Amino acid sequence: MLPKNRNFPKNEFPRKTGRVRWFVVRGRDGYLAPKAKMRRPVFFFLILVVLLELIACRMSVRRASKMPAIKGEVVHAVVEIPAGTCRLRAFGQGERLLPLKELGERLPFLPFPGNFGFVPSTDAGGGAPLDVLVLSEAVPEGALQVVVPVGVLAVSRRGWSGHVIVAVPEEERLRSLPVGRFQEIGVNYQPAQLLLSQWLEDAFVGQELRVLGWRDETVAWELVRQAAKPR
């Protein structure tokens, strides 16, 4: 309840709606926007919602990380960084080929051109999972995508080399590029191929990352099978 003995200015009077107490200020041209004051229970409730979302994301990543690398004719991919974002998150263990943790919280360059993450239940060396870049529209952080490898980016950084699997969603309507094989990229979308190579080098130029070249989907499948952990 509002105190009855409070003296309000002539241009200001109290109102109460639901769980929010606010004041409307009367100006020359009518009423201005209300100045809301949120009560503490509502504030703590919002904090609780954010914390629950973070916990749910962590749990989904843990569940996705336990999925097999290969299931039939498709590969699983756990998304760490959604397409179109610069926020860096690394859930995979070990020293990754792309130095995400060294760059801090944000990538100091253009956003990721695809959903970046890793293939679960794989070991590409040093306990780190196999990196993957999925060419599709953005999906939530921690999501599990079912993909088909279409190529490989061979890269090197500070004396050691590795690979980034380039894949597209199994469901064709979700693909950024309507391709299913590496040859289709080279013939119909060569500018996109050059763009991905250049973006990768420029985004991690401070970490001395270099693109050595592209390989086809046959090499991609071979790398996934070699890195897959026995179940």
N, C-alpha and C positions, 0 to 999 in steps of 0.2 A: 504494500500500500504506500501511496505517496503521502508525505506529511501535509496536514491541512494548513499548518501555520506558515508555510513557506511563501515568501513574497517573490513572485516572478516579475521580470521586467514586462513592460507593456507589450513589447514586440515578441515576447516568448511565453509560451504556455505549455504545460506538461500534458502528455498523453501516454497511455499504456496499452500495448497490444501484445497479447500472449505473454511470452517470457522475455520480451525485449522492452526496455524502457527508453523512450526517446523524446526529443523535443523538436518542435517545429518552430522555425524562426520566420517571422513575418517581415518581408522586405517591401520596398516601394512598389514592386511589380507583382506582388502577391506572395505566395509561400515559397521559400527556398527549400532545398533538399533537407530532409530530416537528418539530425545528428544522432546516430544510433550508438548506444552503449550496450555492448553484449555482456551478459552476466557470466560469471565464472563457470557455472556448470556447462554452459554451451561451449565455452572456450576449451575446457578440458575434454569435452566430448569430441570436438574436432581433432584435438591432439591424439586421442585414442583411436580415431578412425585412421589417421595417417600411420600410426604405429602398427595397427592391424594390417594395413595394406603392405607395409614393408615386410612384416613377418610372413604374410601370405606369399609375397614375391619370393622370399628366401626359400620357403617350403616348396614352392613350385619349381624353383631352380634345382633344389636337391632331388626332387622326384624325377625331373627331366634328366639330371646328370646320371641317374641310374638306368636310364633307358639303353637298350642295345644300340650300337653304332649303325648296324645294318638290319633291316627287316625286309626280307624278300628282295625286291628290285628297287627299294628306296633307302635313303639314308636319313637319320634323325639329326636335327640341328637345334641347339639351345641358343636362343638369342640373348646376347648381352647388351648390344647397342642397337636400338631400332634405326631403321633407315630415316634419313633426314634430320638426325640429331648430332650434336657435338659432345654430349655428355658421355664421359668415359666410365664404364663399369667393367670389371673383369672378375667373373665368378670362377673361371677355370684355374686349376692349381698349376704350380710349377712356373718356370721362366718361359714366358710366351715369346713367340717370334716377333709379334707386334708389341712394342713396349708400352702398353696401355697405362700401366701404373706409374711409369716414369714421367708421363705428361701431366699428371694431376687429375683434376676433375673434368676439364674440358679440352677438346681437341682444338688447338689454335689454327684451324684451317676450315675449309668448307665441310659441310656435314657428310656423314657416311652415305655413299650412293646405294647401299643395300643394307639388309639386316646382318650385322656382324655378330659372330659367336663362335661356337665350337661344336665339334661332333662328340657326343657323349660316349663314355666307355672307350676312349682311344688314348694312346700314348704316342705322341709324335717325337718324343725324346726329352729326357730330363723330367719326366712326370707331367709334362704339359700336354693338353689335348690338341687335337688337330684343328686348326683355325678354318673357318668357313665363312664365305660371304654369299648371302642369299639375295638374288635379284628379284625383289618383290616389293610391294608397298609395305609400309611400316606395320609391325606387329608389336604388342606390348613386350616390355623387358621381362625376360624369364620365360617367354613362350617357347613351346616346342614345335618346330616346323618339320614337316615331312617333305623331303626335297630329293631332287635328282641331280647328281653332279654333271656339269657340262664342260668343265675345264679346270685347269690348275694354273695359279700364278706362282712361278718359282721365284723366290726372293732370297736375299742375303742381307745380313746385318752384323757388322763388326766381327767379321771372320767366320761366322757360321751361317749356314743356309737352311732353308725350310720351304714349306709350301702353304698356300692358302687355297683351299678348295672353293671353286666358284660353282654355285648351284642355283637351280630354279625350283619353285614349288612343284610338287607332284601334280597338283590341280592346275591345269593350264590357264584358267581364267585369272589366277592370282599372280601370274608371271609378269614382270616388268617388260621383259623381252620375250616374244613368242618363239622361243627356241627350245630345242630338246637335245641338240648335239653341238659340239664345238665348231664343226664345219659351218653350221648355220650362222654362228656369230661372225666368223671370219668373212663369210660371203655377203651377208645381209646387214650386219651391224658392226663393221670394222671400226667406225668412229667410236662406238661405245667401248670396244675392246681397248683402243688406244687411250680413251678417257680413264678407264679403270686403272691402267698401268701408270699413267701420269699422276692421277690423284693419289695413289698409294705412295709413290715416291715423294711427292710434294708434301703430303700430310705428315710424313715421318722423316723429313729431310734432316732435322736436327739429330736424329738417331742413326744416321748413316744407312738408311734402308735403301736397297736397290732392287729393282725388278730385273730378273735375269731372262725372263721370257715366259711364254705360255705353253701349256701342254693340253692334250685333248682329254675327253672324258674317260678313255681307256686307262690313262695314267692316273686320273683322279680316283677311279674305282680301285685300282691297284694300291694306291696310297692308303685309302680308307681301310681296305682289307688287311694291309700290313700293320696299320696302327691300332686296329680293333683288338680290344682285350678279350681273351677267352672267357666264356661265361660257364 
